[in-house]
Every structure is written in structure tokens, then in C-alpha cells.
Amino acid sequence: MKAQVLKKQAAVETAPLELTELPVPEPGDGEILVKISACGVCHTELDEIEGRLMPRLPVIPGHEIVGRVAATGRGASKYRAGDRVGIGWIHSACGKCRFCRAGRENLCDEFRATGCDADGGYAEYAVIGQDFAHPIPPSFTDSQAAPLLCAGAIGYRDLRLSEIKPGQTLGLFGFGASAHIVVQLARHRGCEIFVFTRGEEHRRLAAKLGASWTGAPDDTPPRKLDCAIDFTPVGETVPRALSLLDKGGRLVIAVIRKRTPVPPMDYGQLLWDEREIRSVANITRQDLLEFLPLAAKIGIKTEVKEFPLEQVNNVLRLLKEGKVSGAAVLSMKEGSHK
């Protein structure tokens, strides 16, 4: 099979992924082999490739995977050959620790991430435990579904942990693959959304999807925010978002790593009055089980641009430069990107 392999961490501008021919993996006990049709390209890959996150090396990145079951291992009876499934960031967890028992497997010490701790979807095939694969609602094409497996699921978790209520105002800082799904979820919940992003094209998309106000990161919105979600890779966003929160507001940080540190902050000006900061770490299977049917029910629309597997280094560079509107998806179907 063809696969894009990361052997050494480096800046994406150096085209570090190598297109390689590898044997098709074999599913073990309780596992399924998935023939991949689409895989989303996520900001987390930038962290893995450039050294802000430490993957197993060599590794095949990619964790927004859609495909069809090609074979099953011994004892794997949940899916049949030909069934369409999705694979997200959560590749496995121990299932026994206090976090797993409490439904917080995202915090398990043995949490393994797809495309980071185990080979992922920048390839033609992938293997996953049957209990960590998820049915894809038929209303989505393969490419439309791919961003739902991480950008959508983590956005769903962000929104839930923000505890935003109908009628309140939500601020979104940065407007990429996840935020363009969150704005639709928040609108369905009855919230008003303000979006802060540098790109004119991103602001147009935010308005099209339901944001009532859009502006640059330093612009002043019409009023204070009840909650905010920070999707940006820079630490400077944290004090900026806190400065716009109303009393009792909550900031949710939706990235694994920041490229730049969070600067020193004045407690009295930014955190006092019961403002909160909360990080979001990984996703659980329950997030996907809840989110995927909800996305189909409310008609979430993912804005995607397809690319062939061979162009992944260029796609990563565009993503880093903020030049992808919506979500980038690697399509393994011949001619689908033309």
C-alpha cells in the first residue's frame, strides 16, 4: 500500500513526509482492516511533525479516517466486509483505570492516539480495534464525514465543556476545520456567535454559517462574551479572550499544544470575577457516539477541499499558513480531487 510516513520531526516547509510502499497491515484479534477512502488533515499533525507533540517514529499520521471494512481479525464480529466506518483520534485506552471507569478514557495513562502512537490514515489501509471504529451516517460523503471524526468531535466536546446555554454569546477565536463545525452546533443550540479570525475568507465563511459578528483578533465585539473557545496555535490568544469574557465566563482551550507560550497575565484584570480557563484533552468514544448522529440530524455541513495523498506536504504547509478554508481532506479515490 501507499503511505505517507514521518521518520523525523521537522518543519512542514521541508516536506518531511515520505511517500512509501508498505505491506498492507493484518488485523489482529478483535481488530478490523479498513480500506481508506478519505482522511482529514488536522492541526494536530502540525504539532506531531514539527516537534510540539512526540509521536512514535516512524509513524503514518492522520486520525480523521473514513473507509470500508476490508477484513476482520479473529473474534471481530461487530462489522462486516464493506461496512463504512470512521476512525478518530482515540485509538485505544486501557478500559480499567479510574478514568476509563468514569467515562473519561481521554485521560487514561495508556491512551493511544491514531496517527501518533499508532499508524493512522495518510495511507490506503489502517487497522483499528472494532470497538474504536464508528458507523458513519449515510447522509455524509466520505470526504464530508472525515472532519467529523476529530474537528467535529473535539468541537462537540469543547462546546459541551464550555457549558454555554441557549441565548448566550459564544466567542470563537480562530476559524478552521473545528470552528466551522462548532458554529453550526452553537447556532442549533440557540447561541449567538462572534468569530475572531485574521482571514477575510474565513470571516465570510463564518458569517455564511451563522456567526452574527466577525472581526480580526484585536477588534472589539458588540458586547462581552459568556463563553469562548480558543482554536488558535498561539498563546497570546488566551489573555485576549479572557479580556472579552463577562464575569463568570469560561474560556475553553481546544488545542493540544501552543506554538508560543501563554504570556504573563494580570490576575485581577483577567481571571478575577470567577472567570475560568479549561483545557480539552483528546476525545472519548462517547463523544463520537453522541456527535455523529447529532451531526446528521441537524444537517451539519462540512466545507472540504480534497487533495491526493501525494500532495500532503503541500497541504500541511497551507494549513500552517492559514490558507485552508474549512477542512482539507486527502482522498484516496482516483480522480475525486480533480
LUMLO-969516 format. One record per residue (C-alpha): residue in one letter; x, y, z. Coordinates in steps of 0.05 Angstrom, whole numbers. Layout:
('A', (X, Y, Z)),
...
This chain:
('M', (0, 0, 0)),
('K', (19, 73, -8)),
('A', (31, 112, 56)),
('Q', (60, 179, 77)),
('V', (110, 164, 132)),
('L', (141, 212, 183)),
('K', (210, 187, 201)),
('K', (240, 250, 231)),
('Q', (207, 312, 260)),
('A', (219, 376, 221)),
('A', (184, 440, 197)),
('V', (129, 425, 147)),
('E', (162, 472, 98)),
('T', (217, 419, 89)),
('A', (166, 367, 64)),
('P', (183, 316, 118)),
('L', (132, 263, 99)),
('E', (158, 209, 52)),
('L', (112, 171, 4)),
('T', (129, 98, 17)),
('E', (105, 29, -5)),
('L', (89, -14, 56)),
('P', (56, -82, 66)),
('V', (-19, -80, 79)),
('P', (-26, -90, 155)),
('E', (-63, -151, 181)),
('P', (-118, -144, 233)),
('G', (-105, -179, 299)),
('D', (-154, -208, 349)),
('G', (-215, -162, 355)),
('E', (-189, -116, 301)),
('I', (-213, -95, 232)),
('L', (-175, -75, 170)),
('V', (-202, -12, 137)),
('K', (-191, 7, 65)),
('I', (-186, 82, 70)),
('S', (-225, 128, 23)),
('A', (-213, 195, 58)),
('C', (-171, 224, 114)),
('G', (-176, 294, 141)),
('V', (-114, 336, 154)),
('C', (-114, 365, 224)),
('H', (-73, 419, 261)),
('T', (-51, 365, 309)),
('E', (-9, 335, 253)),
('L', (30, 400, 251)),
('D', (47, 391, 325)),
('E', (68, 319, 314)),
('I', (110, 334, 253)),
('E', (144, 397, 280)),
('G', (160, 370, 349)),
('R', (109, 402, 396)),
('L', (79, 332, 406)),
('M', (121, 269, 409)),
('P', (94, 213, 364)),
('R', (122, 143, 357)),
('L', (172, 145, 299)),
('P', (167, 124, 245)),
('V', (92, 135, 241)),
('I', (37, 144, 190)),
('P', (-1, 207, 213)),
('G', (-75, 220, 204)),
('H', (-135, 210, 250)),
('E', (-197, 232, 213)),
('I', (-206, 168, 174)),
('V', (-265, 142, 133)),
('G', (-265, 77, 96)),
('R', (-295, 9, 89)),
('V', (-281, -56, 125)),
('A', (-236, -99, 82)),
('A', (-222, -156, 131)),
('T', (-234, -176, 203)),
('G', (-189, -208, 255)),
('R', (-208, -267, 299)),
('G', (-266, -250, 345)),
('A', (-284, -186, 308)),
('S', (-357, -192, 292)),
('K', (-384, -121, 301)),
('Y', (-374, -103, 228)),
('R', (-378, -139, 162)),
('A', (-335, -131, 100)),
('G', (-359, -69, 62)),
('D', (-387, -33, 123)),
('R', (-368, 41, 123)),
('V', (-333, 63, 187)),
('G', (-295, 121, 216)),
('I', (-233, 124, 260)),
('G', (-218, 183, 304)),
('W', (-162, 208, 349)),
('I', (-175, 156, 403)),
('H', (-142, 91, 380)),
('S', (-146, 55, 447)),
('A', (-148, 62, 523)),
('C', (-139, 11, 578)),
('G', (-212, 7, 598)),
('K', (-194, -9, 670)),
('C', (-165, 53, 704)),
('R', (-205, 102, 746)),
('F', (-211, 150, 686)),
('C', (-236, 96, 639)),
('R', (-286, 70, 691)),
('A', (-312, 141, 700)),
('G', (-323, 151, 625)),
('R', (-261, 195, 619)),
('E', (-219, 149, 576)),
('N', (-190, 210, 543)),
('L', (-148, 219, 607)),
('C', (-125, 147, 611)),
('D', (-49, 140, 622)),
('E', (-50, 86, 568)),
('F', (-89, 129, 518)),
('R', (-61, 116, 448)),
('A', (-75, 165, 392)),
('T', (-87, 146, 320)),
('G', (-32, 172, 275)),
('C', (12, 188, 334)),
('D', (20, 127, 378)),
('A', (-6, 80, 324)),
('D', (-6, 85, 248)),
('G', (-62, 128, 220)),
('G', (-97, 148, 157)),
('Y', (-46, 180, 110)),
('A', (-47, 113, 75)),
('E', (-90, 65, 36)),
('Y', (-105, 19, 95)),
('A', (-108, 22, 171)),
('V', (-122, -26, 228)),
('I', (-165, -10, 289)),
('G', (-198, -47, 346)),
('Q', (-271, -59, 327)),
('D', (-295, -22, 389)),
('F', (-257, 41, 368)),
('A', (-289, 45, 298)),
('H', (-354, 82, 287)),
('P', (-411, 76, 236)),
('I', (-415, 137, 190)),
('P', (-485, 166, 178)),
('P', (-506, 156, 106)),
('S', (-522, 229, 95)),
('F', (-447, 246, 91)),
('T', (-399, 231, 35)),
('D', (-333, 202, 55)),
('S', (-297, 269, 49)),
('Q', (-353, 306, 85)),
('A', (-350, 256, 142)),
('A', (-275, 257, 152)),
('P', (-271, 324, 191)),
('L', (-327, 300, 236)),
('L', (-281, 247, 266)),
('C', (-236, 298, 301)),
('A', (-252, 370, 284)),
('G', (-326, 357, 295)),
('A', (-319, 311, 355)),
('I', (-270, 355, 392)),
('G', (-313, 415, 375)),
('Y', (-373, 379, 405)),
('R', (-332, 366, 468)),
('D', (-308, 438, 470)),
('L', (-379, 464, 466)),
('R', (-404, 415, 520)),
('L', (-348, 434, 568)),
('S', (-359, 508, 556)),
('E', (-429, 499, 587)),
('I', (-456, 552, 540)),
('K', (-531, 560, 546)),
('P', (-584, 579, 495)),
('G', (-587, 654, 486)),
('Q', (-516, 666, 509)),
('T', (-458, 693, 468)),
('L', (-401, 648, 447)),
('G', (-335, 675, 420)),
('L', (-294, 632, 373)),
('F', (-220, 650, 365)),
('G', (-192, 622, 301)),
('F', (-237, 593, 247)),
('G', (-211, 529, 217)),
('A', (-239, 459, 209)),
('S', (-265, 452, 281)),
('A', (-293, 522, 289)),
('H', (-333, 518, 224)),
('I', (-370, 458, 253)),
('V', (-377, 488, 323)),
('V', (-411, 550, 296)),
('Q', (-466, 505, 267)),
('L', (-473, 466, 332)),
('A', (-477, 531, 373)),
('R', (-529, 560, 326)),
('H', (-571, 497, 333)),
('R', (-566, 506, 409)),
('G', (-593, 577, 403)),
('C', (-529, 615, 418)),
('E', (-503, 678, 386)),
('I', (-433, 671, 357)),
('F', (-377, 722, 350)),
('V', (-317, 699, 309)),
('F', (-246, 728, 314)),
('T', (-201, 709, 256)),
('R', (-149, 742, 211)),
('G', (-172, 715, 144)),
('E', (-225, 751, 103)),
('E', (-245, 685, 71)),
('H', (-252, 654, 140)),
('R', (-296, 712, 163)),
('R', (-341, 704, 102)),
('L', (-349, 630, 116)),
('A', (-364, 644, 190)),
('A', (-419, 693, 171)),
('K', (-447, 645, 119)),
('L', (-452, 590, 172)),
('G', (-487, 634, 224)),
('A', (-439, 680, 261)),
('S', (-474, 746, 276)),
('W', (-409, 784, 282)),
('T', (-339, 772, 254)),
('G', (-275, 811, 263)),
('A', (-200, 808, 269)),
('P', (-168, 783, 334)),
('D', (-158, 854, 360)),
('D', (-227, 880, 340)),
('T', (-278, 898, 394)),
('P', (-343, 857, 391)),
('P', (-412, 888, 405)),
('R', (-412, 861, 476)),
('K', (-377, 816, 526)),
('L', (-375, 740, 516)),
('D', (-408, 689, 561)),
('C', (-360, 635, 537)),
('A', (-303, 630, 489)),
('I', (-266, 574, 453)),
('D', (-194, 584, 432)),
('F', (-174, 545, 369)),
('T', (-111, 584, 355)),
('P', (-39, 558, 358)),
('V', (-12, 620, 395)),
('G', (-10, 634, 470)),
('E', (-26, 707, 461)),
('T', (-99, 689, 447)),
('V', (-111, 668, 519)),
('P', (-106, 736, 553)),
('R', (-142, 768, 493)),
('A', (-201, 720, 501)),
('L', (-203, 729, 576)),
('S', (-206, 804, 568)),
('L', (-270, 797, 529)),
('L', (-305, 749, 577)),
('D', (-360, 774, 620)),
('K', (-360, 759, 695)),
('G', (-366, 685, 709)),
('G', (-346, 669, 637)),
('R', (-307, 607, 615)),
('L', (-251, 601, 565)),
('V', (-241, 532, 534)),
('I', (-173, 519, 501)),
('A', (-183, 470, 445)),
('V', (-112, 454, 423)),
('I', (-61, 403, 447)),
('R', (-1, 449, 442)),
('K', (12, 523, 431)),
('R', (68, 546, 384)),
('T', (82, 605, 430)),
('P', (76, 609, 507)),
('V', (17, 639, 542)),
('P', (43, 708, 565)),
('P', (41, 731, 638)),
('M', (-28, 755, 658)),
('D', (-55, 803, 709)),
('Y', (-99, 761, 755)),
('G', (-143, 819, 777)),
('Q', (-158, 843, 707)),
('L', (-167, 777, 671)),
('L', (-184, 720, 718)),
('W', (-219, 752, 777)),
('D', (-295, 755, 779)),
('E', (-299, 678, 774)),
('R', (-274, 673, 702)),
('E', (-247, 604, 685)),
('I', (-198, 571, 638)),
('R', (-208, 499, 618)),
('S', (-167, 455, 572)),
('V', (-195, 399, 529)),
('A', (-154, 336, 524)),
('N', (-169, 285, 469)),
('I', (-238, 255, 458)),
('T', (-276, 195, 483)),
('R', (-314, 143, 443)),
('Q', (-377, 171, 475)),
('D', (-363, 238, 443)),
('L', (-365, 205, 374)),
('L', (-425, 162, 391)),
('E', (-464, 224, 410)),
('F', (-437, 272, 358)),
('L', (-441, 233, 293)),
('P', (-517, 220, 296)),
('L', (-528, 292, 320)),
('A', (-488, 319, 261)),
('A', (-532, 280, 214)),
('K', (-596, 300, 250)),
('I', (-583, 375, 248)),
('G', (-551, 374, 179)),
('I', (-480, 396, 195)),
('K', (-446, 418, 131)),
('T', (-371, 409, 126)),
('E', (-334, 454, 77)),
('V', (-280, 409, 49)),
('K', (-226, 414, -4)),
('E', (-198, 348, -30)),
('F', (-126, 333, -46)),
('P', (-89, 270, -68)),
('L', (-46, 233, -18)),
('E', (16, 253, -57)),
('Q', (5, 327, -40)),
('V', (2, 320, 35)),
('N', (65, 360, 49)),
('N', (37, 419, 10)),
('V', (-30, 413, 45)),
('L', (5, 416, 113)),
('R', (42, 479, 93)),
('L', (-23, 512, 70)),
('L', (-55, 492, 136)),
('K', (2, 523, 176)),
('E', (-4, 587, 136)),
('G', (-79, 592, 149)),
('K', (-96, 583, 76)),
('V', (-146, 527, 83)),
('S', (-219, 549, 88)),
('G', (-259, 495, 123)),
('A', (-224, 428, 123)),
('A', (-171, 395, 79)),
('V', (-183, 322, 63)),
('L', (-138, 271, 30)),
('S', (-179, 230, -19)),
('M', (-156, 161, -38)),
('K', (-207, 155, -93)),
('E', (-176, 165, -161)),
('G', (-198, 229, -194)),
('S', (-240, 254, -135)),
('H', (-194, 314, -123)),
('K', (-195, 338, -195)),
